[in-house]
């Protein structure tokens, strides 16, 4: 992650909201707009509208309902990706989902979403997610991380290419990646591996750079495709 790709220090994080329910949009705007350093710059009621807002305004973070009548969140992700504006290029998407939409989540992963939250998440998690994604990190709700783990456990075998890619990592970076793949935060990884949070952040940045990955979300997916086994820290 390059410094240029992240929100400039001290600058307000610009957020756009896409949800088909007016009351939900108003609630999200009120929650986010009340937080220091966050400003809501646009709203949309469907996927096409979300894509137009993202392409026209280029917010730092797009809070995106995955399932909306007509054009959905996947439509928005495809259009923003086609415009070469998704992820490091400028707009990072945080997908809001319910937990019965496995296929939607899988497609959103592949299209380049940077964060996944359940619509039932408390507002503190929402604010944390927006800030984390704006800073260049990916974010997974714990239940989404568990879904991803179970999904790849169903694979008959490890993805050989994914496993080969991990050869560039040091043993410590592999350990950090394995624990990260359980959906844990930097603080939790530090506690598991008896490291400082600063050291964990350094290892995460290093492994993302070595693997050519955009963020933690991509790292989690790669680790599970490779069937990376967590170290015996328990």
For each residue, the residues with C-beta under 8 A, 3 or more apart:
1: 5 6 88 136 205 208 209 214 215
2: 5 6 88
3: 6
4:
5: 1 2 88 89 136
6: 1 2 3 134 135 136
7: 11 13 60 134 135
8: 11
9:
10:
11: 7 8
12: 37 38 39
13: 7 37 38 39 60 61 130 131 134
14: 39 41 57 59 60 61
15: 32 38 39 40 41 59 60 61 62 63 130
16: 40 41 42 43 44 50 53 54 57 59 61 62 63
17: 25 28 29 32 40 42 43 44 63
18: 43 44 45 46 47 49 50 53 62 63 64 65 68 73 76
19: 24 25 28 45 63 65 68 96
20: 45 46 65 68 69
21: 24 25
22: 25 26 45
23: 26 27
24: 19 21 27 28 65
25: 17 19 21 22 28 29 43 45
26: 22 23 29 30
27: 23 24 30 31
28: 17 19 24 25 31 32 40 63 126
29: 17 25 26 32 33 40 43
30: 26 27 33 34
31: 27 28 34 35 123 126 127
32: 15 17 28 29 35 38 40 63 126 127 130
33: 29 30 38 39 40
34: 30 31
35: 31 32 38 127
36:
37: 12 13 131
38: 12 13 15 32 33 35 127 130 131
39: 12 13 14 15 33
40: 15 16 17 28 29 32 33 43
41: 14 15 16 57 59
42: 16 17 53 56 57 59
43: 16 17 18 25 29 40 53
44: 16 17 18 48 49 50 52 53 76
45: 18 19 20 22 25 49 68
46: 18 20 49 50 68 69 70 71 72 75
47: 18 50 51 68 70 71 72 73 74 75 76 79
48: 44 51 52 70 71 75 76 79
49: 18 44 45 46 52 53 71
50: 16 18 44 46 47 53 54 62 64 73 76
51: 47 48 54 55 75 76 79 80 83
52: 44 48 49 55 56
53: 16 18 42 43 44 49 50 56 57 59 62
54: 16 50 51 57 58 59 62 76 80 85 91
55: 51 52 58 79 80 83 85
56: 42 52 53
57: 14 16 41 42 53 54
58: 54 55 85 90 91
59: 14 15 16 41 42 53 54 62 91
60: 7 13 14 15 90 91 92 134
61: 13 14 15 16 91 92 93 94 130 133 134
62: 15 16 18 50 53 54 59 76 80 91 92 93 94
63: 15 16 17 18 19 28 32 94 96 126 130
64: 18 50 73 76 77 93 94 95 96 113
65: 18 19 20 24 68 73 96 119
66: 72 73 74 95 96 97 101 104 105 108
67: 72 73 97 98 101 104
68: 18 19 20 45 46 47 65 71 72 73
69: 20 46
70: 46 47 48
71: 46 47 48 49 68 75 76
72: 46 47 66 67 68 75 76 104
73: 18 47 50 64 65 66 67 68 76 77 95 104 108
74: 47 66 77 78 104 107 108 111
75: 46 47 48 51 71 72 78 79
76: 18 44 47 48 50 51 54 62 64 71 72 73 79 80 93
77: 64 73 74 80 81 86 93 108 111 112 113
78: 74 75 81 82 111
79: 47 48 51 55 75 76 82 83
80: 51 54 55 62 76 77 83 85 86 91 93
81: 77 78 84 85 86 111 112
82: 78 79
83: 51 55 79 80 86
84: 81 89
85: 54 55 58 80 81 89 90 91
86: 77 80 81 83 89 90 91 92 93 111 112
87: 91 92 112 114 214 215
88: 1 2 5 214
89: 5 84 85 86
90: 58 60 85 86
91: 54 58 59 60 61 62 80 85 86 87
92: 60 61 62 86 87 114 115 133 134
93: 61 62 64 76 77 80 86 108 112 113 114 115
94: 61 62 63 64 113 114 115 116 117 129 130 133 139
95: 64 66 73 105 108 113 115 116 117
96: 19 63 64 65 66 117 118 119
97: 66 67 101 104 105 108 116 117 118 119 144
98: 67 101 118 119 120
99: 118 143 144 147
100:
101: 66 67 97 98 104 105
102: 105 106 147 151
103: 106 107
104: 66 67 72 73 74 97 101 107 108
105: 66 95 97 101 102 108 109 116 144 147
106: 102 103 109 110 151
107: 74 103 104 110 111
108: 66 73 74 77 93 95 97 104 105 111 113 116
109: 105 106 113 148 217 221
110: 106 107
111: 74 77 78 81 86 107 108
112: 77 81 86 87 93 214
113: 64 77 93 94 95 108 109 116 217
114: 87 92 93 94 133 138 139 214 215 217
115: 92 93 94 95 129 132 133 138 139 140 217
116: 94 95 97 105 108 113 139 140 141 144 217
117: 94 95 96 97 121 125 126 129 139 141 144
118: 96 97 98 99 121 141 143 144
119: 65 96 97 98
120: 98
121: 117 118 125 126 129 141
122: 125 126
123: 31 126 127
124: 127 128
125: 117 121 122 128 129 141
126: 28 31 32 63 117 121 122 123 129 130
127: 31 32 35 38 123 124 130 131
128: 124 125 131 132 139
129: 94 115 117 121 125 126 132 133 139
130: 13 15 32 38 61 63 94 126 127 133 134
131: 13 37 38 127 128 134 135
132: 115 128 129 135 137 138 139
133: 61 92 94 114 115 129 130 136 137 138 139 215
134: 6 7 13 60 61 92 130 131
135: 6 7 131 132
136: 1 5 6 133 215
137: 132 133 215 216
138: 114 115 132 133 214 215 216 217 218 219 220
139: 94 114 115 116 117 128 129 132 133 216 217
140: 115 116 144 145 148 183 216 217 220
141: 116 117 118 121 125 144 145 183
142: 145 146 183
143: 99 118 146 147
144: 97 99 105 116 117 118 140 141 147 148 183
145: 140 141 142 148 149 182 183 220
146: 142 143 149 150 183
147: 99 102 105 143 144 150 151
148: 109 140 144 145 151 152 183 220 221 224
149: 145 146 152 153 181 182 183 224
150: 146 147 153 154
151: 102 106 147 148 154 224
152: 148 149 155 224 225 227
153: 149 150 224
154: 150 151
155: 152 158 159 225 227
156:
157: 227
158: 155 162 163 225 226 227
159: 155 162 163 225 226 227
160: 163 164
161: 164 165
162: 158 159 165 166 222 225 226
163: 158 159 160 166 226 227
164: 160 161 167
165: 161 162 168 211 222 226
166: 162 163 169 174 177 211 222 223 226 228
167: 164
168: 165 210 211
169: 166 173 174 177 207 210 211
170: 173 174
171: 174 175
172: 175 176 203
173: 169 170 176 177 203 206 207 210
174: 166 169 170 171 177 178 228
175: 171 172 178 179 193 230 231 233
176: 172 173 179 180 189 193 200 203 204 207
177: 166 169 173 174 180 181 207 219 223 228
178: 174 175 181 182 223 228 229 230 231
179: 175 176 182 184 188 189 192 193 230 231 233
180: 176 177 184 189 204 216 219 220 223
181: 149 177 178 219 220 223 224 228 230
182: 145 149 178 179 230
183: 140 141 142 144 145 146 148 149 220
184: 179 180 188 189 192
185: 188 189
186: 189 190 197 200 201 204
187: 190 191 197
188: 179 184 185 191 192
189: 176 179 180 184 185 186 192 193 195 200
190: 186 187 193 194 195 196 197 199 200
191: 187 188 194
192: 179 184 188 189 233
193: 175 176 179 189 190 200 231 233
194: 190 191 233
195: 189 190 199 200 203
196: 190 199 200
197: 186 187 190 200 201
198: 201 202
199: 190 195 196 202 203
200: 176 186 189 190 193 195 196 197 203 204
201: 186 197 198 204 205
202: 198 199 205 206
203: 172 173 176 195 199 200 206 207
204: 176 180 186 200 201 207 208 216 219
205: 1 201 202 208 209
206: 173 202 203 209 210
207: 169 173 176 177 203 204 210 211 213 219
208: 1 204 205 211 213 214 215 216 219
209: 1 205 206 212
210: 168 169 173 206 207
211: 165 166 168 169 207 208 219 222
212: 209
213: 207 208 218 219 222
214: 1 87 88 112 114 138 208 217 218
215: 1 87 114 133 136 137 138 208 218 219
216: 137 138 139 140 180 204 208 219 220
217: 109 113 114 115 116 138 139 140 214 220 221
218: 138 213 214 215 221 222
219: 138 177 180 181 204 207 208 211 213 215 216 222 223
220: 138 140 145 148 180 181 183 216 217 223 224
221: 109 148 217 218 224 225
222: 162 165 166 211 213 218 219 225 226
223: 166 177 178 180 181 219 220 226 228
224: 148 149 151 152 153 181 220 221 227 228
225: 152 155 158 159 162 221 222
226: 158 159 162 163 165 166 222 223
227: 152 155 157 158 159 163 224
228: 166 174 177 178 181 223 224
229: 178
230: 175 178 179 181 182 233
231: 175 178 179 193
232:
233: 175 179 192 193 194 230
234:
